[in-house]
């Protein structure tokens, strides 16, 4: 059993992974470029919201199994869990992966594992190998593989253990060695393949979900035009034994579903037609929501003879989390503000925000002239609201 693990990137995936591995008895060093994140973790605290993560981190730090630093140290296993956003024009950005590979290069030794967990365009794991090789490392003497995370925010600590994992090695031997490492703490099946297939598998999973969400979002737009209750329609259609339509929303956000399909589209070009269309539909849904709210506010202004206020209920990209990455709800709020509307920001999973003044949800619904549900947080489902409402995520259903 390998003893020392270095996890590069202490964000929404890296920190839970580091804490879990420390809980399993490994000696873990977490690495992050942010000194504030490092200091927070070394105090046994967390900088993100995720159920049970706080107790895992506190215990791991207290036991001495988890320490954080801004620089990698020697280890037996290196796990890269850094962001993979895109540049302007939806061009994949693997700069953080390249930087992380360069950062660990001085401390990688013969027999080590280097595992890329970041969701990445096809060929990125090979790029990690190239960077290490250019740094003077004999990549034939180490085990390089891709093992994409497959967890749901809000359930990460459980799903890191229970979910099946896909391990794609640069070589079959690398795949086997890295897969055996995951089997030491994963109770789900650990499936072995090559690196490119593992990369494409994660992109495929999120693109599949994106396409299905796009169908629901397009239905909601059509139903608004046809004056049909989309929620009732979906309930009825789903009574068919082979039909399961998802619920529409404000759009699609987060670092995965809103980003990963573009990796396929960028490389696939004109052959990625459905995947591109789904991305465009889901992006348009957010714009459509903004337009609907603005139209309602303009009507209210004519009726009230003053500028009305609107409570934007939820800023996170999905229910019951604090993650604002690629959030369509946040985009709607910002669009209203930039257009000069009196928008009240509500996000019960955040206590504060450096740029946005947050209002408690109970106060917001009392003072707003219009209440719009953008995220189906649990806190909103039992609220009594006197003002007119627009529900884009099924809170009132």
Residue pairs with C-beta under 8 A, 6 or more apart in sequence:
1 184
2 26
2 76
2 77
2 113
2 181
3 26
3 27
3 76
4 26
4 27
4 28
4 29
4 74
4 75
4 76
4 77
5 18
5 21
5 26
5 27
5 28
5 29
5 75
5 76
5 77
5 78
5 79
6 28
6 29
6 31
6 72
6 73
6 75
6 77
6 78
6 79
6 104
6 107
7 14
7 17
7 18
7 21
7 28
7 29
7 30
7 31
7 79
7 81
8 14
8 31
8 32
8 72
8 78
8 79
8 80
8 81
8 82
8 100
8 103
8 104
9 31
9 32
9 80
9 81
9 82
9 83
9 96
9 100
9 118
10 18
10 30
10 31
10 32
10 37
10 38
10 41
10 68
11 32
11 48
11 81
11 82
11 83
12 48
12 50
12 153
12 156
12 255
12 323
13 81
13 117
13 118
13 149
13 151
13 156
14 30
14 32
14 79
14 81
14 82
14 117
15 30
15 41
15 46
15 47
15 48
15 53
15 57
16 50
16 53
16 56
16 151
16 156
16 157
16 160
17 79
17 81
17 117
17 149
17 160
18 28
18 30
18 60
18 66
18 79
19 28
19 53
19 56
19 57
19 60
19 66
19 157
20 56
20 157
20 160
20 161
20 185
21 28
21 185
22 28
22 56
22 60
22 63
22 65
22 66
23 56
23 59
23 60
23 65
24 184
24 185
25 65
26 65
27 65
28 60
28 65
28 66
28 67
29 66
29 67
29 68
29 69
29 72
29 73
29 75
30 38
30 41
30 66
30 67
30 68
30 69
31 68
31 69
31 70
31 71
31 72
31 103
32 38
32 41
32 68
32 70
33 70
35 70
36 47
37 47
37 68
38 68
38 69
38 70
39 68
40 46
40 47
41 47
41 57
41 61
41 66
41 68
42 61
42 67
42 68
43 61
44 57
44 58
44 61
44 62
45 54
45 57
45 58
46 53
46 54
46 57
48 322
48 323
49 321
49 322
49 323
49 349
50 153
50 154
50 156
50 157
50 321
51 154
51 155
51 157
52 157
52 158
53 156
53 157
56 157
57 66
60 66
61 67
71 103
72 78
72 103
72 104
72 106
72 107
73 107
74 107
74 109
75 107
75 112
76 111
76 112
76 113
77 112
77 113
77 115
77 181
78 104
78 108
78 112
78 113
78 114
78 115
79 115
79 117
80 97
80 100
80 101
80 104
80 114
80 115
80 116
80 117
80 118
80 128
81 117
81 118
81 149
82 96
82 97
82 99
82 100
82 118
83 96
83 118
83 255
84 92
84 93
84 94
84 96
84 97
84 118
84 119
84 120
84 121
84 124
84 259
85 93
85 255
85 259
86 92
86 93
86 259
86 262
86 263
86 266
87 93
90 262
90 265
90 266
91 266
92 120
92 121
92 262
92 263
92 266
94 120
94 121
94 124
94 127
96 118
97 116
97 118
97 120
97 124
97 127
97 128
98 127
98 131
101 114
101 127
101 128
101 131
101 132
102 131
102 135
104 114
105 131
105 132
105 135
105 136
105 137
106 135
108 114
108 132
108 137
108 142
109 142
110 138
110 141
110 142
111 141
111 142
111 143
112 142
112 143
113 142
113 143
113 144
113 145
113 174
113 177
113 178
113 181
114 128
114 132
114 142
114 143
114 144
114 145
115 144
115 145
115 146
115 147
115 178
115 181
116 124
116 125
116 128
116 144
116 145
116 146
116 147
117 146
117 147
117 148
117 149
118 124
118 148
119 148
119 149
119 202
119 203
119 206
119 255
119 256
119 259
119 260
120 146
120 148
120 199
120 263
121 199
121 203
121 263
121 266
121 267
122 196
122 199
122 200
122 203
122 263
122 267
123 196
123 199
124 146
124 199
125 144
125 145
125 146
125 168
125 170
125 195
125 196
125 198
125 199
126 170
126 195
126 196
128 144
129 139
129 144
129 170
132 139
132 142
132 144
133 139
139 170
143 169
143 173
143 174
143 177
143 178
144 169
144 170
144 174
144 195
145 167
145 168
145 169
145 170
145 174
145 175
145 177
145 178
145 179
145 195
145 198
146 167
146 168
146 195
146 198
146 199
147 165
147 166
147 167
147 168
147 178
147 182
147 198
148 166
148 198
148 199
148 201
148 202
149 160
150 159
150 163
150 164
150 165
150 166
150 202
150 205
151 159
151 160
151 163
152 159
153 254
153 318
153 321
153 323
154 320
154 321
160 186
161 185
161 186
161 187
161 188
162 186
162 187
162 188
163 186
163 188
164 188
164 189
164 190
164 191
165 182
165 186
165 188
165 189
165 190
165 191
166 191
166 193
166 197
166 198
166 201
166 202
167 175
167 178
167 179
167 182
167 190
167 191
167 192
167 193
167 198
168 175
168 192
168 193
168 194
168 195
168 196
168 197
168 198
168 199
168 201
169 175
169 176
169 177
169 178
169 179
169 192
169 194
169 195
170 195
172 192
172 194
175 192
175 193
175 194
176 192
179 190
179 191
179 192
182 190
183 190
193 201
200 264
202 260
203 260
203 261
203 263
203 264
204 264
206 256
206 257
206 260
206 261
207 260
207 261
207 264
207 275
207 278
209 257
210 252
210 257
210 258
210 260
210 261
210 275
210 278
210 279
210 282
211 274
211 275
211 278
212 245
212 246
213 246
213 248
213 249
213 252
213 257
213 278
213 282
214 277
214 278
214 279
214 281
214 282
215 245
215 246
216 234
216 245
216 246
216 247
216 248
216 249
217 248
217 249
217 251
217 281
217 282
217 285
218 281
218 285
219 230
219 233
219 234
219 245
219 248
220 230
220 248
220 285
220 392
221 285
221 288
223 229
223 230
223 233
224 230
224 292
230 248
231 247
231 394
231 397
234 245
234 247
234 248
237 243
237 245
238 244
238 245
247 393
247 394
248 285
248 392
248 393
248 394
249 285
249 328
249 376
249 392
249 393
249 394
250 285
250 286
250 289
250 328
250 329
250 332
250 374
250 375
250 392
250 393
251 258
251 282
251 283
251 285
251 286
251 289
251 328
251 329
251 331
252 258
252 282
252 283
252 285
252 317
252 328
253 316
253 317
253 318
253 325
253 326
253 327
253 328
253 329
253 330
254 317
254 318
254 323
254 325
254 326
254 327
255 325
255 326
258 282
258 317
258 326
259 326
261 275
261 276
261 278
261 279
262 279
264 272
264 275
265 272
265 275
265 276
265 279
268 275
285 328
286 328
286 331
286 332
289 328
289 332
289 374
289 392
290 331
290 332
290 335
290 336
292 390
292 392
293 310
293 332
293 336
293 370
293 372
293 390
294 336
294 339
294 341
296 370
296 388
296 390
297 308
297 310
297 341
297 370
300 308
300 369
300 370
300 388
301 307
301 308
304 369
307 341
307 342
308 342
308 369
308 370
309 342
309 343
309 344
309 367
309 368
309 369
309 370
310 336
310 341
310 342
310 343
310 344
310 368
310 369
310 370
310 371
310 372
311 344
311 346
311 359
311 361
311 364
311 365
311 367
311 368
311 370
311 371
311 372
311 387
312 329
312 332
312 333
312 336
312 343
312 344
312 345
312 346
312 372
312 374
313 346
313 361
313 364
313 365
313 371
313 372
313 373
313 374
313 375
313 377
313 380
313 395
314 329
314 346
314 347
314 373
314 374
314 375
314 376
314 377
314 380
314 393
315 324
315 327
315 329
315 330
315 333
315 345
315 346
315 347
315 350
315 356
315 374
315 375
316 322
316 323
316 324
316 327
316 329
316 330
316 347
316 349
316 375
316 377
317 323
317 324
317 325
317 326
317 327
317 328
317 329
317 330
317 375
318 375
319 375
319 376
319 377
319 378
319 393
320 349
320 377
320 378
321 349
322 347
322 349
322 350
324 330
324 347
328 374
329 374
329 375
332 372
332 374
333 343
333 345
333 356
333 374
336 343
337 343
344 359
344 364
344 367
344 368
345 353
345 356
345 357
345 358
345 359
346 358
346 359
346 360
346 361
346 364
347 353
347 358
348 360
348 361
348 377
348 379
349 377
350 358
351 358
352 358
361 377
361 379
361 380
361 383
362 383
364 371
365 371
365 383
365 384
365 385
365 386
365 387
368 387
369 387
369 388
370 387
370 388
370 389
370 390
371 385
371 387
371 388
371 389
371 390
372 389
372 390
372 391
372 392
373 380
373 389
373 390
373 391
373 392
373 393
373 395
373 396
374 392
374 393
375 393
376 393
376 394
376 395
380 395
381 395
389 396
391 397
